[in-house]
């Protein structure tokens, strides 16, 4: 069976769409955090947990699949905007200094938690894609 035919086969635990002859995108059908928090409505995906893939022919009629994730630019925005918002709120609401320090201390912990959540969702997508390929190739 041709690899492209195998990838076009339905019944996946993830969303799959061809972008060109040799490139595709996969995303989770649903990711609780990214669907609700980031409200993604990308035309090629169903969640913000995305891998872009490309097929490259190798010798002996083998095909290499290369996957890469999209950039996490929303985290950069969070890292810049949220501390500034905390400082602005502190100046308007006249929050005492210890409360401000606690808020600024919690911020990195929340970002690290979000990074871990996104990484676990990416691992779930990668695992589903690999299981799909292994099941199709071995059957």
ChimeraX commands (.cxc) that place a marker at each C-alpha (Angstrom):
marker #1 position 0.00,0.00,0.00 radius 0.5
marker #1 position 1.26,3.48,-0.88 radius 0.5
marker #1 position 2.05,5.74,2.08 radius 0.5
marker #1 position -0.18,8.51,0.73 radius 0.5
marker #1 position -3.10,6.12,0.45 radius 0.5
marker #1 position -2.41,4.94,3.97 radius 0.5
marker #1 position -2.44,8.52,5.27 radius 0.5
marker #1 position -5.67,9.32,3.41 radius 0.5
marker #1 position -7.44,6.46,5.15 radius 0.5
marker #1 position -10.05,7.71,7.60 radius 0.5
marker #1 position -10.88,6.69,11.16 radius 0.5
marker #1 position -8.07,8.59,12.85 radius 0.5
marker #1 position -7.76,9.89,16.40 radius 0.5
marker #1 position -6.38,13.10,14.90 radius 0.5
marker #1 position -7.24,15.51,12.11 radius 0.5
marker #1 position -5.21,15.17,8.89 radius 0.5
marker #1 position -5.11,17.42,5.83 radius 0.5
marker #1 position -2.83,17.56,2.81 radius 0.5
marker #1 position -1.33,21.01,2.19 radius 0.5
marker #1 position 0.51,20.09,-1.00 radius 0.5
marker #1 position 1.76,17.00,-2.83 radius 0.5
marker #1 position 4.30,16.15,-0.12 radius 0.5
marker #1 position 3.31,18.20,2.91 radius 0.5
marker #1 position 0.48,17.86,5.40 radius 0.5
marker #1 position -0.74,19.08,8.74 radius 0.5
marker #1 position -2.03,17.02,11.66 radius 0.5
marker #1 position -3.79,18.32,14.74 radius 0.5
marker #1 position -5.74,16.87,17.61 radius 0.5
marker #1 position -9.45,16.51,16.92 radius 0.5
marker #1 position -10.00,18.23,20.25 radius 0.5
marker #1 position -7.67,19.73,22.80 radius 0.5
marker #1 position -9.53,20.99,25.85 radius 0.5
marker #1 position -7.19,23.86,26.68 radius 0.5
marker #1 position -6.33,25.17,23.23 radius 0.5
marker #1 position -9.82,24.92,21.76 radius 0.5
marker #1 position -11.37,26.92,24.57 radius 0.5
marker #1 position -8.55,29.22,25.69 radius 0.5
marker #1 position -7.07,30.21,22.34 radius 0.5
marker #1 position -10.30,29.81,20.29 radius 0.5
marker #1 position -8.56,28.44,17.23 radius 0.5
marker #1 position -10.42,28.55,13.97 radius 0.5
marker #1 position -7.62,27.68,11.60 radius 0.5
marker #1 position -8.89,26.41,8.23 radius 0.5
marker #1 position -6.45,23.48,8.19 radius 0.5
marker #1 position -6.71,22.28,11.79 radius 0.5
marker #1 position -9.12,21.54,14.61 radius 0.5
marker #1 position -6.99,22.63,17.57 radius 0.5
marker #1 position -3.86,24.63,18.29 radius 0.5
marker #1 position -1.81,21.45,18.86 radius 0.5
marker #1 position -0.29,21.11,15.38 radius 0.5
marker #1 position 2.46,19.22,13.60 radius 0.5
marker #1 position 3.46,20.09,10.05 radius 0.5
marker #1 position 4.70,17.08,8.14 radius 0.5
marker #1 position 6.56,16.48,4.93 radius 0.5
marker #1 position 7.36,13.35,2.97 radius 0.5
marker #1 position 10.82,12.84,1.52 radius 0.5
marker #1 position 11.72,9.90,-0.70 radius 0.5
marker #1 position 14.79,7.93,0.30 radius 0.5
marker #1 position 16.67,5.17,-1.45 radius 0.5
marker #1 position 15.26,1.63,-1.65 radius 0.5
marker #1 position 11.72,3.01,-2.13 radius 0.5
marker #1 position 11.50,4.17,1.49 radius 0.5
marker #1 position 9.85,7.39,2.59 radius 0.5
marker #1 position 10.93,9.62,5.44 radius 0.5
marker #1 position 8.28,11.55,7.36 radius 0.5
marker #1 position 9.52,14.77,8.95 radius 0.5
marker #1 position 7.35,16.46,11.57 radius 0.5
marker #1 position 7.77,19.86,13.17 radius 0.5
marker #1 position 5.58,21.85,15.52 radius 0.5
marker #1 position 4.33,25.36,15.05 radius 0.5
marker #1 position 5.88,28.19,17.00 radius 0.5
marker #1 position 4.45,29.04,20.39 radius 0.5
marker #1 position 4.21,32.79,19.80 radius 0.5
marker #1 position 1.17,33.08,22.07 radius 0.5
marker #1 position 3.41,32.20,25.03 radius 0.5
marker #1 position 5.73,35.08,24.18 radius 0.5
marker #1 position 2.72,37.39,24.19 radius 0.5
marker #1 position 1.68,36.03,27.59 radius 0.5
marker #1 position 5.18,36.49,28.98 radius 0.5
marker #1 position 5.19,40.16,27.95 radius 0.5
marker #1 position 1.57,41.23,28.39 radius 0.5
marker #1 position 0.64,39.61,31.70 radius 0.5
marker #1 position 3.41,41.12,33.86 radius 0.5
marker #1 position 2.66,44.54,32.36 radius 0.5
marker #1 position -1.03,44.06,33.17 radius 0.5
marker #1 position -0.15,43.14,36.75 radius 0.5
marker #1 position 1.92,46.32,37.08 radius 0.5
marker #1 position -0.85,48.47,35.58 radius 0.5
marker #1 position -3.46,46.95,37.87 radius 0.5
marker #1 position -1.16,47.47,40.82 radius 0.5
marker #1 position -0.82,51.16,40.04 radius 0.5
marker #1 position -4.57,51.71,39.49 radius 0.5
marker #1 position -5.84,49.55,42.33 radius 0.5
marker #1 position -3.07,50.56,44.74 radius 0.5
marker #1 position -2.33,46.94,45.58 radius 0.5
marker #1 position 0.23,46.60,48.32 radius 0.5
marker #1 position 3.74,45.56,47.36 radius 0.5
marker #1 position 3.67,42.01,48.89 radius 0.5
marker #1 position 0.56,41.16,46.87 radius 0.5
marker #1 position 2.33,42.39,43.73 radius 0.5
marker #1 position 5.34,40.21,44.49 radius 0.5
marker #1 position 3.11,37.17,44.99 radius 0.5
marker #1 position 1.37,37.84,41.65 radius 0.5
marker #1 position 4.68,38.24,39.84 radius 0.5
marker #1 position 6.00,35.06,41.51 radius 0.5
marker #1 position 2.95,33.04,40.43 radius 0.5
marker #1 position 3.25,34.18,36.83 radius 0.5
marker #1 position 6.31,32.03,35.89 radius 0.5
marker #1 position 4.73,29.03,37.60 radius 0.5
marker #1 position 1.60,29.45,35.48 radius 0.5
marker #1 position 3.65,29.77,32.27 radius 0.5
marker #1 position 5.63,26.62,33.13 radius 0.5
marker #1 position 2.35,24.80,33.79 radius 0.5
marker #1 position 0.97,25.94,30.45 radius 0.5
marker #1 position 4.15,24.85,28.66 radius 0.5
marker #1 position 3.89,21.40,30.28 radius 0.5
marker #1 position 0.24,21.13,29.25 radius 0.5
marker #1 position 1.00,22.06,25.63 radius 0.5
marker #1 position 3.94,19.63,25.54 radius 0.5
marker #1 position 1.77,16.79,26.87 radius 0.5
marker #1 position -0.87,17.52,24.23 radius 0.5
marker #1 position 1.82,17.51,21.51 radius 0.5
marker #1 position 3.06,14.16,22.82 radius 0.5
marker #1 position -0.51,12.82,22.71 radius 0.5
marker #1 position -0.84,13.89,19.05 radius 0.5
marker #1 position 2.55,12.41,18.13 radius 0.5
marker #1 position 1.68,9.15,19.90 radius 0.5
marker #1 position -1.69,8.93,18.09 radius 0.5
marker #1 position 0.01,9.54,14.72 radius 0.5
marker #1 position 2.68,6.91,15.36 radius 0.5
marker #1 position 0.11,4.35,16.57 radius 0.5
marker #1 position -1.98,4.99,13.46 radius 0.5
marker #1 position 1.01,4.44,11.16 radius 0.5
marker #1 position 2.17,1.34,13.04 radius 0.5
marker #1 position -1.31,-0.20,13.01 radius 0.5
marker #1 position -1.78,0.46,9.28 radius 0.5
marker #1 position 1.69,-0.74,8.29 radius 0.5
marker #1 position 1.47,-3.92,10.39 radius 0.5
marker #1 position -2.01,-4.94,9.26 radius 0.5
marker link #1:1,2 radius 0.2
marker link #1:2,3 radius 0.2
marker link #1:3,4 radius 0.2
marker link #1:4,5 radius 0.2
marker link #1:5,6 radius 0.2
marker link #1:6,7 radius 0.2
marker link #1:7,8 radius 0.2
marker link #1:8,9 radius 0.2
marker link #1:9,10 radius 0.2
marker link #1:10,11 radius 0.2
marker link #1:11,12 radius 0.2
marker link #1:12,13 radius 0.2
marker link #1:13,14 radius 0.2
marker link #1:14,15 radius 0.2
marker link #1:15,16 radius 0.2
marker link #1:16,17 radius 0.2
marker link #1:17,18 radius 0.2
marker link #1:18,19 radius 0.2
marker link #1:19,20 radius 0.2
marker link #1:20,21 radius 0.2
marker link #1:21,22 radius 0.2
marker link #1:22,23 radius 0.2
marker link #1:23,24 radius 0.2
marker link #1:24,25 radius 0.2
marker link #1:25,26 radius 0.2
marker link #1:26,27 radius 0.2
marker link #1:27,28 radius 0.2
marker link #1:28,29 radius 0.2
marker link #1:29,30 radius 0.2
marker link #1:30,31 radius 0.2
marker link #1:31,32 radius 0.2
marker link #1:32,33 radius 0.2
marker link #1:33,34 radius 0.2
marker link #1:34,35 radius 0.2
marker link #1:35,36 radius 0.2
marker link #1:36,37 radius 0.2
marker link #1:37,38 radius 0.2
marker link #1:38,39 radius 0.2
marker link #1:39,40 radius 0.2
marker link #1:40,41 radius 0.2
marker link #1:41,42 radius 0.2
marker link #1:42,43 radius 0.2
marker link #1:43,44 radius 0.2
marker link #1:44,45 radius 0.2
marker link #1:45,46 radius 0.2
marker link #1:46,47 radius 0.2
marker link #1:47,48 radius 0.2
marker link #1:48,49 radius 0.2
marker link #1:49,50 radius 0.2
marker link #1:50,51 radius 0.2
marker link #1:51,52 radius 0.2
marker link #1:52,53 radius 0.2
marker link #1:53,54 radius 0.2
marker link #1:54,55 radius 0.2
marker link #1:55,56 radius 0.2
marker link #1:56,57 radius 0.2
marker link #1:57,58 radius 0.2
marker link #1:58,59 radius 0.2
marker link #1:59,60 radius 0.2
marker link #1:60,61 radius 0.2
marker link #1:61,62 radius 0.2
marker link #1:62,63 radius 0.2
marker link #1:63,64 radius 0.2
marker link #1:64,65 radius 0.2
marker link #1:65,66 radius 0.2
marker link #1:66,67 radius 0.2
marker link #1:67,68 radius 0.2
marker link #1:68,69 radius 0.2
marker link #1:69,70 radius 0.2
marker link #1:70,71 radius 0.2
marker link #1:71,72 radius 0.2
marker link #1:72,73 radius 0.2
marker link #1:73,74 radius 0.2
marker link #1:74,75 radius 0.2
marker link #1:75,76 radius 0.2
marker link #1:76,77 radius 0.2
marker link #1:77,78 radius 0.2
marker link #1:78,79 radius 0.2
marker link #1:79,80 radius 0.2
marker link #1:80,81 radius 0.2
marker link #1:81,82 radius 0.2
marker link #1:82,83 radius 0.2
marker link #1:83,84 radius 0.2
marker link #1:84,85 radius 0.2
marker link #1:85,86 radius 0.2
marker link #1:86,87 radius 0.2
marker link #1:87,88 radius 0.2
marker link #1:88,89 radius 0.2
marker link #1:89,90 radius 0.2
marker link #1:90,91 radius 0.2
marker link #1:91,92 radius 0.2
marker link #1:92,93 radius 0.2
marker link #1:93,94 radius 0.2
marker link #1:94,95 radius 0.2
marker link #1:95,96 radius 0.2
marker link #1:96,97 radius 0.2
marker link #1:97,98 radius 0.2
marker link #1:98,99 radius 0.2
marker link #1:99,100 radius 0.2
marker link #1:100,101 radius 0.2
marker link #1:101,102 radius 0.2
marker link #1:102,103 radius 0.2
marker link #1:103,104 radius 0.2
marker link #1:104,105 radius 0.2
marker link #1:105,106 radius 0.2
marker link #1:106,107 radius 0.2
marker link #1:107,108 radius 0.2
marker link #1:108,109 radius 0.2
marker link #1:109,110 radius 0.2
marker link #1:110,111 radius 0.2
marker link #1:111,112 radius 0.2
marker link #1:112,113 radius 0.2
marker link #1:113,114 radius 0.2
marker link #1:114,115 radius 0.2
marker link #1:115,116 radius 0.2
marker link #1:116,117 radius 0.2
marker link #1:117,118 radius 0.2
marker link #1:118,119 radius 0.2
marker link #1:119,120 radius 0.2
marker link #1:120,121 radius 0.2
marker link #1:121,122 radius 0.2
marker link #1:122,123 radius 0.2
marker link #1:123,124 radius 0.2
marker link #1:124,125 radius 0.2
marker link #1:125,126 radius 0.2
marker link #1:126,127 radius 0.2
marker link #1:127,128 radius 0.2
marker link #1:128,129 radius 0.2
marker link #1:129,130 radius 0.2
marker link #1:130,131 radius 0.2
marker link #1:131,132 radius 0.2
marker link #1:132,133 radius 0.2
marker link #1:133,134 radius 0.2
marker link #1:134,135 radius 0.2
marker link #1:135,136 radius 0.2
marker link #1:136,137 radius 0.2
marker link #1:137,138 radius 0.2
marker link #1:138,139 radius 0.2
view
